[in-house]
Amino acid sequence: MDSKKKPDDKPGDKPVRRSQAWFGKQDRDGFMHRSWLKNQGYPHDLLDGRPVIGICNTWSELTPCNGHFRDLAEFVKRGVYEAGGFPLEFPVMSLGETQMRPTAMLFRNLASMDVEESIRGNPIDGVVLLMGCDKTTPSLMMGAASCDLPTIGLSGGPMLNGKFRGRDVGSGTGVWQMSEMVRAGEMTMEEFTAAESCMHRSSGTCMTMGTASTMASMVEALGMSLPENAAIPAVDTRRHRLAQLTGRRIVEMVKEDLRMSKILTRQAFENAIRTNAAIGGSTNAVVHLLAIAGRMGIPLTLEDFDKLGAEMPCILNLQPSGKYLMEDFYYAGGLPAVLREITSRLHLDALTVNGKTLGENIANAACYDREVIKTPEEPFMADAGIAVLRGNLAPNGAVIKPSAASAHLLKHRGRAVVFENIEDFHARIDDPDLDVDEHCVMVLKNCGPRGYPGMAEVGNMPLPPKVLQKGITDMVRISDGRMSGTAYGTVVLHTSPEAAAGGTLALVKNGDMIELDVANRRLHLEVSDEELARRRADWQAPPVPKRGWYKLYVEHVQQAHLGADLDFLVGSSGAPVPRESH
């Protein structure tokens, strides 16, 4: 039902909202919808036609990043009530990156279906998305986009800076650094264990520019949240203030009929791509933005990330590419300060959820610390956006994050050391007899959408101890998987088609020579077409899982260059009122 007034509505009449298809009916069905909801103690006048706001909550004790969302939801409710709305909180599948196996990415599309159907099937006029941990943000955005109701995002915020023995340590980034130090004999296991309680010392998501902080920044850059959403620490009371203001604002969005489709335009996605480059954001933003755009019917391709972002300067000095952490970023001015620095490259007339344009929102943004937020003229790193590679090893593309790579390896030719899957890698990587040196190219297969399944964050393979003991900290690594946004190194990711789909990656053998040339966007396997054809004739596709979500996923997941959504979920269905349940 249309949330606007009908043309023949009399002055003073309340608009007929979607929720009134449930609560406004004066019959048996209306009786049931109202009566059952009243068993929670709600008075009758809350069902009188005011906007019903669904608070989509990904709280879970198994998702530590989102463990504080019960409290955050209460502040959203305050705002909704203050603005004259009726808030109803509902749970959806929560995806915890730190606990979920084989990878939370396997369930991103499933959670998006949960969100989509929960919104469409319930008496909801507008939606607040509570999201934090890596995959909760894109899954909620994807599901809500397929419904296209008035929607606003609220991120949970990053943790406070980690502190270990007098220095800052970043979640994820510090783990990769210190675990390599242990394997190299430079840190004891006792010291490594002691750092566990020091790294994660408050509620919130990773305080590095990992995928969680990247996607929170993407939500703000897309215009889908109030300003400052990306960086306010989770335990800062200003996060509660933002939650309350978010609750107020969604009620007004329903009254204005300000739907996601009016915010998520092509211009908004271009702003997000450029912002991702400016903050040194995660490569995971590529598959997530492609998937969200696919739900909205916005034309977005892998090439857009190269064309729009590759020559953008990174102006944020933040781990894993730099020194500082998210708490420092907020104190320095947060994302509005970054956006103001790159004003000339943004679509300033893009509409945002507060009813203002992006340009209006950042007009008075200030930077308070030039060590953290640099300028385009004197950037932290030039030409730091995500680069898209092509060649016979990645006909449909692969990505690399130059700002996290070693400059001397961005043009490299080396001998392939091949691992058929993650188990093969773990079984052999520490073997002192492994035939590998720092000039080799490590290749990991069967970690893509179908192969893992779920496209796990295993692309930043730990280096062999025999290489680490030489003081070498980086090698070229290639896979069809992903890597954590907190990770670093010269790592080629998202190789498409993946090995499990019969991509060239499946045909690589030990000793093959591989050429990486980031400047020329080239990823080439030095094997003739005739030899590759012979190898392909001997290749066998892995078996499809026999039942359940794994089977549905493997049979329908798209390749990484398309966003790894399920083929039948691309596009949207809106939120028409379904037929009655009785």
Buried (B, 14 or more C-beta within 10 A) or exposed (E): BEBEEEEEEEEEEEBBBBBBBBBBBEEEBBEBBBEEBEEEEEEEEBBEBBBBBBBBBBBBEEBBBBBBBEBBBBBBBBBBBEBEBBBBBBBBBBBBBBEBEBBBBBBBBBBBBBBBBBBBEBBBBBBBBBBBBBBBBBBBBBBBBBBBBBBBBBBBBBBBBBEBEEEBBBBBBBBBBBEBBBBBEEBEEEBBEEBEEBBBBBBBBBBBBBBBBBBBBBBBBBBBBBBBBBBBBBBBEEBBBBBBBBBBBBBBBBBEBBBBBBBBBBBBBBBBBBBBBBBBBBBBBBBBBBBBBBBBEBEBBBEBBBBBBBBBBBBBBBBBBBEBBBBBBBBBBBBBBBBBBBBEBBBBEBBBBBEBBBBBBBEEBEBEBEEBBBEBEEBBBBBBBBBBBBBBBBBBBBBBBBBBBBEEBBEBBBBBBBBEBBEBBEEBBEEEEBEBBBBBBBBBBBBBBBBBBBBBBBBBBBBBBBBBBEEBBBBBBBBBBBBBBBBBBBBBBBBBBBBBBBBBBBBBEEEBEBBBBBEEBBBBBEBEEEEBEEBEEEEEEBEEBEEEEBEBBBEEBBBBBBBBBBEEBBEBEEBEBEEEEE
